[in-house]
Amino acid sequence: MPEPLITQQDVADKLLMCLWRSIDESYKTRYLADAWAHFENAIRSASYTNSLKLFLSNIIKRMPIVLQAQFQKDVLSVIECGQDEQILNWLRSETTYLVMLVRVANQERQEAYKERMQ
Protein backbone atom coordinates (compact mmCIF):
# COMPACT_ATOMS: atom_id res chain seq x y z
CA MET A 1 0.00 0.00 0.00
CA PRO A 2 1.53 3.38 -1.00
CA GLU A 3 2.31 6.03 1.58
CA PRO A 4 -0.32 8.77 1.90
CA LEU A 5 0.56 11.97 0.10
CA ILE A 6 2.08 14.75 2.16
CA THR A 7 0.05 17.98 2.16
CA GLN A 8 1.17 21.58 2.53
CA GLN A 9 -0.23 21.48 6.06
CA ASP A 10 1.99 18.45 6.79
CA VAL A 11 5.02 20.33 5.46
CA ALA A 12 4.20 23.28 7.74
CA ASP A 13 3.48 21.10 10.80
CA LYS A 14 6.05 18.33 10.50
CA LEU A 15 8.96 20.09 8.81
CA LEU A 16 8.85 23.86 9.09
CA MET A 17 7.42 24.11 12.62
CA CYS A 18 10.08 21.67 13.82
CA LEU A 19 12.80 23.73 12.13
CA TRP A 20 11.42 26.98 13.59
CA ARG A 21 11.31 25.52 17.10
CA SER A 22 14.90 24.27 16.67
CA ILE A 23 16.31 27.73 15.88
CA ASP A 24 18.52 29.01 18.67
CA GLU A 25 16.41 31.19 20.99
CA SER A 26 19.12 33.84 21.27
CA TYR A 27 18.92 34.32 17.50
CA LYS A 28 15.15 34.81 17.67
CA THR A 29 15.61 37.31 20.49
CA ARG A 30 18.41 39.20 18.75
CA TYR A 31 16.48 39.49 15.48
CA LEU A 32 13.03 39.78 17.06
CA ALA A 33 11.56 41.97 14.32
CA ASP A 34 13.15 40.05 11.44
CA ALA A 35 13.45 36.41 12.54
CA TRP A 36 10.37 35.27 10.61
CA ALA A 37 11.58 37.05 7.44
CA HIS A 38 15.02 35.45 7.86
CA PHE A 39 13.35 32.04 8.24
CA GLU A 40 11.18 32.56 5.16
CA ASN A 41 14.15 33.69 3.06
CA ALA A 42 16.27 30.77 4.29
CA ILE A 43 13.53 28.30 3.34
CA ARG A 44 13.18 29.77 -0.12
CA SER A 45 16.91 29.86 -0.85
CA ALA A 46 17.60 26.41 0.67
CA SER A 47 14.87 24.86 -1.48
CA TYR A 48 16.73 25.44 -4.75
CA THR A 49 18.03 21.91 -4.87
CA ASN A 50 16.69 18.59 -6.12
CA SER A 51 16.35 16.70 -2.83
CA LEU A 52 14.75 17.31 0.54
CA LYS A 53 17.85 15.94 2.27
CA LEU A 54 19.90 18.68 0.62
CA PHE A 55 17.23 21.23 1.53
CA LEU A 56 17.56 20.21 5.19
CA SER A 57 21.33 20.45 5.03
CA ASN A 58 21.12 23.86 3.30
CA ILE A 59 18.70 25.43 5.77
CA ILE A 60 20.73 24.20 8.73
CA LYS A 61 23.75 25.96 7.21
CA ARG A 62 21.76 29.20 6.72
CA MET A 63 20.13 29.43 10.17
CA PRO A 64 21.32 28.56 13.70
CA ILE A 65 19.28 25.34 13.78
CA VAL A 66 20.09 22.34 15.93
CA LEU A 67 17.34 19.85 15.20
CA GLN A 68 15.95 18.71 18.52
CA ALA A 69 15.52 14.97 19.06
CA GLN A 70 11.79 15.39 19.73
CA PHE A 71 11.32 16.64 16.17
CA GLN A 72 13.45 14.16 14.24
CA LYS A 73 10.68 11.64 13.54
CA ASP A 74 8.33 14.30 12.09
CA VAL A 75 11.07 15.92 10.01
CA LEU A 76 12.17 12.55 8.61
CA SER A 77 8.57 11.65 7.76
CA VAL A 78 8.56 14.58 5.33
CA ILE A 79 12.19 14.36 4.16
CA GLU A 80 11.86 10.65 3.34
CA CYS A 81 8.31 10.66 1.89
CA GLY A 82 9.47 10.49 -1.73
CA GLN A 83 7.69 13.68 -2.79
CA ASP A 84 10.83 15.79 -3.09
CA GLU A 85 9.92 17.53 -6.34
CA GLN A 86 6.43 18.57 -5.18
CA ILE A 87 7.50 19.67 -1.70
CA LEU A 88 10.54 21.60 -2.96
CA ASN A 89 8.26 23.36 -5.44
CA TRP A 90 5.96 24.37 -2.57
CA LEU A 91 8.94 25.53 -0.52
CA ARG A 92 9.99 27.77 -3.43
CA SER A 93 6.63 29.08 -4.64
CA GLU A 94 4.39 28.89 -1.54
CA THR A 95 6.97 29.95 1.04
CA THR A 96 5.00 32.89 2.43
CA TYR A 97 1.86 30.77 2.83
CA LEU A 98 3.74 27.90 4.50
CA VAL A 99 5.50 30.25 6.92
CA MET A 100 2.15 31.90 7.71
CA LEU A 101 0.77 28.45 8.66
CA VAL A 102 3.75 27.97 10.99
CA ARG A 103 3.35 31.45 12.50
CA VAL A 104 -0.35 30.88 13.23
CA ALA A 105 0.32 27.44 14.75
CA ASN A 106 3.20 28.85 16.80
CA GLN A 107 1.02 31.69 18.12
CA GLU A 108 -1.70 29.21 19.08
CA ARG A 109 0.88 27.01 20.81
CA GLN A 110 2.24 29.98 22.78
CA GLU A 111 -1.25 31.14 23.80
CA ALA A 112 -2.19 27.62 24.95
CA TYR A 113 1.01 27.47 27.00
CA LYS A 114 0.24 30.84 28.66
CA GLU A 115 -3.26 29.65 29.52
CA ARG A 116 -1.90 26.48 31.12
CA MET A 117 0.55 28.52 33.17
CA GLN A 118 -2.14 30.82 34.64
Secondary structure, DSSP 8 states (H G I E B T S, - for coil): -------HHHIIIIIIHHHHHTB-HHHHHHTTTTHHHHHHHHHHHHT-SS-HHHHHHHHHHHTTB---HHHHHHHHHHHTSS-HHHHHHHHHHSHHHHHHHHHHHHHHHHHHHHHHH-
